[in-house]
Amino acid sequence: MTEFERRLFLRGITAATAGGLTSWIHQALAADPKSLPQGIVEAKGDVLVNGKPATKGSPVAPGDVVETGKGARAVYLIDDNAFMQRPNSRVEFGNSVENFLRLVTGGLLSVYGKGSRMLTTPLAAIGIRGTGCYIETDAHKTYFCLCFGAVDLQPVGGQSVSYETMHHEKPVWIDGGIMKAAGVVNHTDAEVIMLEALAGRRSPFPPAKSGRY
């Protein structure tokens, strides 16, 4: 981690989270990947796992459903994948890489370990590889930003596209099977860097660009 990234990362701990993650992050960066802390790292407001209230330390695993209420947020890990779930969101996890998760509604920032996984929303199928991404959706429109990595993006009723990014180069809105260029909204470099650190990894962003968002 460069000195610039370190300052951005520390600032992000305060700005992007409630501040209780610092010790977890230092543990994760120092730990064997097989011993990363699992489950809920931070729960702010009403957070449910499988319909039951969740707090720091509550487990989250494949097959679970995570929901956040108004003004709530959840940060959690499943294996070497880290997630920051926005308010009023529902995420349904599957039991395979082909059905890894479905974002039913709301927003989810996530970073993933090596390998391919399939993510879905009501309007898109998103095949990712070694990726960080932000997705925001409802029944009518999906926002997708490939923060870094590679994706095969298939809008429902539209044409599939495959591309790679290094630093938020191609965010899109998906509406009625049509993709339209978008800006970077509702997620930051600091949050991505934080999630990567929680998963025991360094930020993949080019040092000259980190901190742009």
KARA-V155779 format. One record per pair of residues at least 12 apart in sequence whose C-alpha atoms are under 10 Angstrom apart, sorted by sequence separation. I is the first residue (numbers start at 1). J is the second residue. D is the distance in whole Angstrom. If there is no record, write none. Layout:
I&J&D ; I&J&D
This chain:
10&22&9 ; 13&25&10 ; 24&36&9 ; 25&37&9 ; 42&54&10 ; 43&55&5 ; 44&56&9 ; 49&61&10 ; 54&66&9 ; 73&85&6 ; 74&86&7 ; 90&102&8 ; 91&103&5 ; 92&104&7 ; 116&128&6 ; 117&129&7 ; 133&145&6 ; 134&146&7 ; 150&162&7 ; 151&163&6 ; 152&164&9 ; 170&182&8 ; 171&183&6 ; 172&184&9 ; 192&204&10 ; 193&205&8 ; 24&37&8 ; 42&55&7 ; 43&56&6 ; 50&63&9 ; 51&64&10 ; 52&65&10 ; 53&66&10 ; 54&67&10 ; 72&85&9 ; 73&86&5 ; 74&87&8 ; 90&103&6 ; 91&104&6 ; 115&128&8 ; 116&129&5 ; 117&130&9 ; 124&137&10 ; 132&145&9 ; 133&146&5 ; 134&147&7 ; 142&155&9 ; 150&163&6 ; 151&164&6 ; 169&182&10 ; 170&183&8 ; 171&184&6 ; 190&203&10 ; 192&205&9 ; 40&54&8 ; 41&55&8 ; 42&56&5 ; 43&57&9 ; 50&64&6 ; 51&65&8 ; 52&66&9 ; 53&67&9 ; 54&68&10 ; 72&86&7 ; 73&87&6 ; 89&103&8 ; 90&104&6 ; 91&105&8 ; 114&128&10 ; 115&129&6 ; 116&130&7 ; 117&131&9 ; 121&135&9 ; 123&137&8 ; 132&146&6 ; 133&147&5 ; 149&163&9 ; 150&164&4 ; 151&165&9 ; 169&183&9 ; 170&184&9 ; 171&185&9 ; 189&203&9 ; 39&54&10 ; 40&55&7 ; 41&56&5 ; 42&57&8 ; 43&58&9 ; 49&64&7 ; 50&65&5 ; 51&66&8 ; 52&67&10 ; 53&68&10 ; 71&86&8 ; 72&87&5 ; 73&88&9 ; 74&89&10 ; 89&104&7 ; 90&105&6 ; 91&106&9 ; 114&129&7 ; 115&130&6 ; 116&131&9 ; 120&135&10 ; 121&136&9 ; 122&137&8 ; 123&138&9 ; 131&146&7 ; 132&147&5 ; 133&148&7 ; 149&164&6 ; 150&165&7 ; 168&183&9 ; 169&184&9 ; 25&41&10 ; 39&55&10 ; 40&56&5 ; 41&57&6 ; 42&58&10 ; 49&65&6 ; 50&66&6 ; 51&67&8 ; 60&76&7 ; 61&77&9 ; 62&78&8 ; 70&86&9 ; 71&87&5 ; 72&88&7 ; 73&89&9 ; 89&105&5 ; 90&106&7 ; 91&107&9 ; 100&116&10 ; 101&117&9 ; 102&118&9 ; 103&119&8 ; 104&120&8 ; 105&121&8 ; 112&128&9 ; 113&129&8 ; 114&130&5 ; 115&131&9 ; 119&135&10 ; 121&137&7 ; 122&138&7 ; 123&139&7 ; 131&147&7 ; 132&148&5 ; 133&149&9 ; 148&164&7 ; 149&165&6 ; 150&166&9 ; 158&174&9 ; 168&184&7 ; 189&205&9 ; 24&41&8 ; 39&56&8 ; 40&57&5 ; 41&58&8 ; 48&65&8 ; 49&66&5 ; 50&67&8 ; 59&76&9 ; 60&77&7 ; 61&78&6 ; 62&79&10 ; 68&85&7 ; 69&86&9 ; 70&87&5 ; 71&88&7 ; 72&89&9 ; 88&105&7 ; 89&106&4 ; 90&107&8 ; 91&108&8 ; 100&117&6 ; 101&118&7 ; 102&119&6 ; 103&120&6 ; 104&121&6 ; 105&122&8 ; 112&129&8 ; 113&130&6 ; 114&131&8 ; 121&138&8 ; 122&139&6 ; 123&140&7 ; 124&141&10 ; 131&148&6 ; 132&149&7 ; 133&150&10 ; 146&163&9 ; 147&164&9 ; 148&165&5 ; 149&166&6 ; 158&175&10 ; 160&177&10 ; 193&210&9 ; 39&57&6 ; 40&58&5 ; 41&59&10 ; 48&66&6 ; 49&67&6 ; 56&74&9 ; 58&76&9 ; 59&77&9 ; 60&78&7 ; 61&79&9 ; 67&85&8 ; 68&86&7 ; 69&87&6 ; 70&88&5 ; 85&103&10 ; 87&105&10 ; 88&106&6 ; 89&107&6 ; 90&108&9 ; 97&115&9 ; 98&116&8 ; 99&117&7 ; 100&118&5 ; 101&119&5 ; 102&120&5 ; 103&121&5 ; 104&122&7 ; 112&130&6 ; 113&131&8 ; 121&139&8 ; 122&140&8 ; 123&141&7 ; 124&142&8 ; 126&144&9 ; 128&146&9 ; 130&148&8 ; 131&149&4 ; 132&150&9 ; 133&151&10 ; 146&164&8 ; 147&165&7 ; 148&166&4 ; 149&167&9 ; 156&174&9 ; 157&175&10 ; 158&176&8 ; 159&177&8 ; 161&179&10 ; 193&211&10 ; 38&57&8 ; 39&58&6 ; 40&59&6 ; 47&66&7 ; 48&67&5 ; 49&68&9 ; 55&74&9 ; 56&75&9 ; 57&76&9 ; 59&78&9 ; 60&79&10 ; 66&85&9 ; 67&86&9 ; 68&87&5 ; 69&88&5 ; 70&89&9 ; 86&105&10 ; 87&106&7 ; 88&107&8 ; 89&108&8 ; 97&116&7 ; 98&117&6 ; 99&118&6 ; 100&119&6 ; 101&120&7 ; 102&121&6 ; 103&122&8 ; 104&123&10 ; 111&130&8 ; 112&131&6 ; 113&132&9 ; 122&141&8 ; 123&142&6 ; 124&143&10 ; 129&148&10 ; 130&149&6 ; 131&150&6 ; 146&165&7 ; 147&166&7 ; 148&167&6 ; 149&168&10 ; 155&174&7 ; 156&175&9 ; 157&176&7 ; 158&177&4 ; 159&178&8 ; 160&179&10 ; 21&41&7 ; 37&57&9 ; 38&58&9 ; 39&59&4 ; 40&60&7 ; 47&67&6 ; 48&68&6 ; 54&74&9 ; 56&76&9 ; 67&87&8 ; 68&88&5 ; 69&89&7 ; 86&106&7 ; 87&107&7 ; 97&117&5 ; 98&118&5 ; 99&119&7 ; 100&120&8 ; 101&121&9 ; 102&122&8 ; 111&131&6 ; 112&132&6 ; 121&141&9 ; 122&142&8 ; 123&143&10 ; 124&144&9 ; 129&149&6 ; 130&150&7 ; 131&151&8 ; 145&165&10 ; 146&166&8 ; 147&167&5 ; 148&168&6 ; 154&174&10 ; 155&175&8 ; 156&176&8 ; 157&177&5 ; 158&178&6 ; 159&179&9 ; 168&188&10 ; 189&209&9 ; 190&210&8 ; 20&41&9 ; 21&42&7 ; 38&59&7 ; 39&60&5 ; 46&67&8 ; 47&68&5 ; 48&69&8 ; 67&88&7 ; 68&89&5 ; 69&90&9 ; 85&106&8 ; 86&107&5 ; 87&108&9 ; 96&117&8 ; 97&118&6 ; 98&119&8 ; 99&120&8 ; 110&131&8 ; 111&132&4 ; 112&133&9 ; 121&142&7 ; 128&149&8 ; 129&150&5 ; 130&151&9 ; 146&167&8 ; 147&168&4 ; 148&169&8 ; 155&176&8 ; 156&177&5 ; 157&178&8 ; 158&179&8 ; 168&189&9 ; 189&210&7 ; 190&211&7 ; 20&42&7 ; 37&59&10 ; 38&60&7 ; 39&61&7 ; 46&68&6 ; 47&69&6 ; 67&89&6 ; 68&90&7 ; 85&107&6 ; 86&108&6 ; 96&118&9 ; 97&119&9 ; 102&124&10 ; 110&132&6 ; 111&133&7 ; 121&143&10 ; 128&150&6 ; 129&151&6 ; 145&167&10 ; 146&168&6 ; 147&169&7 ; 148&170&10 ; 155&177&5 ; 156&178&9 ; 167&189&9 ; 188&210&10 ; 189&211&6 ; 190&212&10 ; 191&213&10 ; 19&42&9 ; 38&61&9 ; 45&68&8 ; 46&69&5 ; 47&70&10 ; 66&89&8 ; 67&90&5 ; 68&91&9 ; 84&107&9 ; 85&108&5 ; 86&109&8 ; 102&125&9 ; 109&132&8 ; 110&133&6 ; 111&134&9 ; 127&150&8 ; 128&151&5 ; 129&152&9 ; 145&168&6 ; 146&169&8 ; 147&170&8 ; 154&177&9 ; 155&178&7 ; 188&211&8 ; 189&212&7 ; 190&213&8 ; 18&42&8 ; 44&68&9 ; 45&69&7 ; 46&70&8 ; 66&90&6 ; 67&91&6 ; 84&108&6 ; 85&109&6 ; 94&118&10 ; 102&126&10 ; 109&133&6 ; 110&134&6 ; 127&151&5 ; 128&152&7 ; 145&169&8 ; 146&170&7 ; 147&171&8 ; 155&179&8 ; 188&212&8 ; 189&213&6 ; 17&42&8 ; 18&43&9 ; 43&68&9 ; 44&69&10 ; 45&70&8 ; 46&71&8 ; 47&72&7 ; 65&90&7 ; 66&91&5 ; 67&92&9 ; 83&108&7 ; 84&109&5 ; 85&110&8 ; 94&119&10 ; 108&133&8 ; 109&134&4 ; 110&135&9 ; 126&151&7 ; 127&152&5 ; 128&153&8 ; 145&170&7 ; 146&171&7 ; 154&179&10 ; 188&213&5 ; 17&43&10 ; 18&44&8 ; 45&71&7 ; 46&72&6 ; 47&73&7 ; 48&74&9 ; 65&91&6 ; 66&92&7 ; 83&109&6 ; 84&110&6 ; 93&119&9 ; 108&134&6 ; 109&135&6 ; 126&152&6 ; 127&153&6 ; 144&170&9 ; 145&171&4 ; 146&172&9 ; 153&179&10 ; 187&213&8 ; 17&44&9 ; 44&71&8 ; 45&72&4 ; 46&73&8 ; 47&74&7 ; 64&91&8 ; 65&92&5 ; 66&93&8 ; 82&109&8 ; 83&110&4 ; 84&111&9 ; 100&127&10 ; 107&134&7 ; 108&135&5 ; 109&136&9 ; 125&152&8 ; 126&153&5 ; 127&154&8 ; 144&171&6 ; 145&172&6 ; 186&213&10 ; 44&72&5 ; 45&73&7 ; 46&74&9 ; 64&92&6 ; 65&93&6 ; 82&110&6 ; 83&111&7 ; 92&120&10 ; 99&127&10 ; 107&135&6 ; 108&136&6 ; 125&153&6 ; 126&154&6 ; 143&171&7 ; 144&172&5 ; 145&173&9 ; 185&213&9 ; 43&72&8 ; 44&73&5 ; 45&74&9 ; 63&92&7 ; 64&93&5 ; 65&94&9 ; 81&110&7 ; 82&111&5 ; 83&112&9 ; 98&127&9 ; 106&135&8 ; 107&136&4 ; 108&137&9 ; 124&153&7 ; 125&154&5 ; 126&155&8 ; 143&172&6 ; 144&173&6 ; 184&213&8 ; 43&73&6 ; 44&74&6 ; 62&92&9 ; 63&93&5 ; 64&94&8 ; 81&111&6 ; 82&112&7 ; 91&121&10 ; 97&127&10 ; 105&135&10 ; 106&136&5 ; 107&137&7 ; 124&154&6 ; 125&155&6 ; 142&172&8 ; 143&173&5 ; 144&174&8 ; 42&73&8 ; 43&74&5 ; 44&75&9 ; 62&93&5 ; 63&94&5 ; 64&95&9 ; 80&111&9 ; 81&112&4 ; 82&113&9 ; 105&136&7 ; 106&137&5 ; 107&138&9 ; 123&154&9 ; 124&155&4 ; 125&156&7 ; 142&173&6 ; 143&174&6 ; 42&74&6 ; 43&75&7 ; 61&93&8 ; 62&94&6 ; 63&95&6 ; 80&112&6 ; 81&113&6 ; 103&135&8 ; 104&136&9 ; 105&137&5 ; 106&138&6 ; 123&155&6 ; 124&156&5 ; 141&173&7 ; 142&174&5 ; 143&175&9 ; 41&74&8 ; 42&75&5 ; 43&76&9 ; 60&93&9 ; 61&94&9 ; 62&95&5 ; 63&96&9 ; 75&108&10 ; 77&110&10 ; 79&112&9 ; 80&113&5 ; 81&114&9 ; 103&136&8 ; 104&137&7 ; 105&138&5 ; 106&139&10 ; 118&151&10 ; 120&153&10 ; 122&155&9 ; 123&156&5 ; 124&157&9 ; 131&164&9 ; 132&165&10 ; 141&174&6 ; 142&175&7 ; 40&74&7 ; 41&75&5 ; 42&76&7 ; 61&95&9 ; 62&96&8 ; 74&108&10 ; 75&109&9 ; 76&110&10 ; 77&111&10 ; 78&112&10 ; 79&113&9 ; 80&114&9 ; 103&137&7 ; 104&138&7 ; 105&139&7 ; 116&150&10 ; 117&151&10 ; 118&152&9 ; 119&153&10 ; 120&154&9 ; 121&155&9 ; 122&156&8 ; 123&157&8 ; 124&158&9 ; 126&160&10 ; 128&162&10 ; 131&165&9 ; 132&166&10 ; 134&168&10 ; 140&174&9 ; 141&175&5 ; 142&176&10 ; 40&75&6 ; 41&76&5 ; 73&108&10 ; 75&110&10 ; 77&112&10 ; 103&138&9 ; 104&139&8 ; 107&142&10 ; 116&151&9 ; 118&153&10 ; 120&155&10 ; 121&156&9 ; 123&158&10 ; 125&160&9 ; 127&162&9 ; 129&164&10 ; 131&166&10 ; 132&167&10 ; 133&168&9 ; 140&175&7 ; 141&176&8 ; 144&179&10 ; 20&56&10 ; 39&75&8 ; 40&76&4 ; 41&77&7 ; 63&99&10 ; 65&101&9 ; 106&142&10 ; 107&143&9 ; 108&144&10 ; 109&145&9 ; 111&147&9 ; 124&160&10 ; 126&162&10 ; 128&164&10 ; 132&168&10 ; 135&171&10 ; 137&173&10 ; 139&175&10 ; 140&176&8 ; 141&177&10 ; 143&179&9 ; 39&76&5 ; 40&77&7 ; 62&99&10 ; 63&100&9 ; 64&101&10 ; 65&102&10 ; 66&103&10 ; 67&104&10 ; 105&142&9 ; 107&144&10 ; 110&147&10 ; 111&148&9 ; 112&149&10 ; 134&171&9 ; 135&172&10 ; 136&173&9 ; 137&174&9 ; 142&179&9 ; 143&180&10 ; 144&181&10 ; 145&182&9 ; 147&184&9 ; 167&204&9 ; 168&205&10 ; 38&76&7 ; 39&77&5 ; 40&78&9 ; 47&85&10 ; 62&100&8 ; 63&101&9 ; 67&105&10 ; 68&106&9 ; 109&147&9 ; 111&149&10 ; 133&171&10 ; 135&173&10 ; 143&181&10 ; 144&182&9 ; 145&183&9 ; 146&184&10 ; 166&204&8 ; 167&205&6 ; 37&76&9 ; 38&77&5 ; 39&78&6 ; 62&101&9 ; 67&106&10 ; 103&142&10 ; 143&182&8 ; 145&184&7 ; 166&205&6 ; 167&206&8 ; 37&77&7 ; 38&78&6 ; 39&79&9 ; 47&87&9 ; 143&183&10 ; 144&184&9 ; 145&185&9 ; 147&187&10 ; 165&205&10 ; 166&206&7 ; 36&77&8 ; 37&78&9 ; 38&79&7 ; 41&82&10 ; 43&84&10 ; 46&87&9 ; 47&88&10 ; 49&90&10 ; 143&184&10 ; 144&185&10 ; 147&188&10 ; 36&78&9 ; 37&79&9 ; 38&80&9 ; 40&82&10 ; 41&83&10 ; 42&84&9 ; 43&85&10 ; 45&87&9 ; 46&88&10 ; 47&89&10 ; 48&90&9 ; 49&91&10 ; 50&92&9 ; 143&185&9 ; 145&187&9 ; 147&189&9 ; 167&209&7 ; 36&79&7 ; 37&80&9 ; 38&81&10 ; 39&82&9 ; 40&83&10 ; 41&84&10 ; 44&87&10 ; 49&92&10 ; 166&209&9 ; 167&210&8 ; 35&79&9 ; 36&80&7 ; 38&82&9 ; 148&192&10 ; 168&212&10 ; 34&79&8 ; 35&80&10 ; 147&192&8 ; 167&212&9 ; 168&213&9 ; 33&79&9 ; 34&80&8 ; 167&213&9 ; 33&80&7 ; 89&136&9 ; 89&137&9 ; 83&132&10 ; 85&134&10 ; 89&138&9 ; 136&185&10 ; 81&131&10 ; 82&132&9 ; 83&133&10 ; 84&134&9 ; 85&135&10 ; 86&136&9 ; 124&174&8 ; 134&184&9 ; 136&186&9 ; 81&132&10 ; 83&134&10 ; 123&174&7 ; 124&175&9 ; 134&185&9 ; 135&186&10 ; 123&175&7 ; 134&186&8 ; 135&187&10 ; 123&176&8 ; 124&177&8 ; 134&187&7 ; 21&75&9 ; 123&177&7 ; 133&187&9 ; 134&188&10 ; 18&73&10 ; 123&178&10 ; 148&203&10 ; 149&204&9 ; 17&73&9 ; 148&204&8 ; 17&74&10 ; 147&204&10 ; 148&205&8 ; 17&75&9 ; 134&192&9 ; 147&205&9 ; 133&192&9 ; 132&192&7 ; 132&193&10 ; 132&195&9 ; 132&196&9 ; 17&84&9 ; 16&84&10 ; 132&204&9 ; 131&204&10 ; 109&186&9 ; 108&186&10 ; 109&187&7 ; 107&186&9 ; 108&187&9 ; 109&188&10 ; 107&187&10 ; 110&191&9 ; 111&192&7 ; 109&191&8 ; 110&192&8 ; 111&193&9 ; 109&192&8 ; 112&195&9 ; 113&196&9 ; 111&195&7 ; 112&196&8 ; 110&195&7 ; 111&196&6 ; 109&195&9 ; 110&196&9 ; 113&199&8 ; 111&198&10 ; 112&199&8 ; 113&200&10 ; 111&199&8 ; 113&201&9 ; 86&186&9 ; 84&187&10 ; 84&191&8 ; 83&191&10 ; 84&192&9 ; 83&192&9 ; 82&192&10 ; 84&194&10 ; 84&195&8 ; 82&194&9 ; 83&195&7 ; 82&195&6 ; 83&196&10 ; 81&195&9 ; 82&196&7 ; 81&196&9 ; 82&197&9 ; 83&198&10 ; 80&196&9 ; 82&198&7 ; 83&199&10 ; 81&198&9 ; 82&199&6 ; 77&195&9 ; 80&198&9 ; 81&199&6 ; 82&200&10 ; 76&195&9 ; 80&199&5 ; 81&200&10 ; 75&195&8 ; 79&199&8 ; 80&200&8 ; 77&198&8 ; 78&199&9 ; 80&201&9 ; 76&198&9 ; 77&199&7 ; 75&198&10 ; 76&199&10 ; 41&198&9 ; 38&198&10 ; 37&198&8 ; 38&199&10 ; 36&198&8 ; 37&199&9 ; 36&199&7 ; 37&200&10 ; 36&200&7 ; 35&200&10 ; 33&199&8 ; 34&200&10 ; 29&196&9 ; 30&197&10 ; 33&200&6 ; 28&196&10 ; 29&197&6 ; 31&199&10 ; 32&200&8 ; 33&201&9 ; 25&194&8 ; 28&197&7 ; 29&198&7 ; 31&200&7 ; 25&195&9 ; 27&197&9 ; 28&198&6 ; 29&199&8 ; 30&200&7 ; 16&187&9 ; 25&196&9 ; 26&197&8 ; 27&198&8 ; 28&199&6 ; 29&200&4 ; 30&201&10 ; 16&188&8 ; 22&194&9 ; 25&197&6 ; 26&198&8 ; 28&200&5 ; 29&201&7 ; 15&188&10 ; 16&189&10 ; 21&194&9 ; 24&197&9 ; 25&198&5 ; 27&200&8 ; 28&201&8 ; 29&202&8 ; 16&190&7 ; 17&191&8 ; 24&198&7 ; 25&199&8 ; 26&200&9 ; 15&190&8 ; 16&191&6 ; 23&198&10 ; 24&199&10 ; 25&200&8 ; 12&188&9 ; 14&190&10 ; 15&191&9 ; 16&192&10 ; 22&198&9 ; 25&201&10 ; 12&189&8 ; 13&190&8 ; 17&194&9 ; 21&198&9 ; 12&190&5 ; 13&191&8 ; 16&194&9 ; 11&190&7 ; 12&191&6 ; 9&189&8 ; 10&190&8 ; 11&191&10 ; 12&192&9 ; 13&193&10 ; 8&189&8 ; 9&190&5 ; 12&193&8 ; 13&194&7 ; 8&190&6 ; 9&191&8 ; 12&194&7 ; 7&190&9 ; 8&191&10 ; 9&192&9 ; 10&193&10 ; 11&194&10 ; 5&189&9 ; 6&190&10 ; 9&193&6 ; 10&194&9 ; 5&190&8 ; 8&193&8 ; 9&194&6 ; 8&194&9 ; 9&195&10 ; 6&193&9 ; 5&193&8 ; 9&197&9 ; 1&193&10 ; 9&203&10 ; 1&197&10 ; 5&202&10 ; 6&203&10 ; 5&203&8 ; 1&201&10 ; 2&202&10 ; 5&205&9 ; 1&202&6 ; 2&203&9 ; 5&206&10 ; 9&210&10 ; 1&203&7 ; 5&207&7 ; 8&210&8 ; 9&211&9 ; 1&204&9 ; 4&207&8 ; 5&208&10 ; 8&211&7 ; 2&206&10 ; 3&207&9 ; 4&208&9 ; 5&209&10 ; 7&211&10 ; 2&207&7 ; 5&210&7 ; 1&207&9 ; 2&208&10 ; 4&210&8 ; 5&211&8 ; 4&211&8 ; 2&210&10
